Amino acid sequence: MAAGLAVTAVALIAAGPRNTADARHGERTRGHPVADPMRQQRRAVEWVSAPVRIADAATVRLLRSGDRVDVIAAQDTAAGGDAEVVARGARVTKVPDPLDEAAGSGALVVLSVPRATAARLAGASATARLAVTMC
């Protein structure tokens, strides 16, 4: 039994923490894994500015920088059409001055959203009318 305890003690000492000089030279200690800083950076959400044309210009005039909105895409079909939320809690970063309200083509608003949401917004704006609801 004493021999077993001695072997266990030697194994624990060999696997135990190393001194800080070894750690500074890029060697990892055994035991708990160290988080990979590059992997953590890749997981971070990348936020982008997405200009979005909202169908109802009067609704856009109610918005101010810092407001949170949900963006809804409504399909125009003869049978009614479906509505889908394409962005939730998007932050309004800018409400540009309208260039020509007489055109009836809605109004522009700039939203801060994750890159994937910006892609969904761009796709939805090509095939549907966009509306916002204030959060």
Summary of the structure (lengths in Angstrom):
residues: 135
radius of gyration: 27.7
end to end distance: 68.8
largest distance: 93.3
contacts: 313
relative contact order: 0.21
helix: 35%
strand: 30%
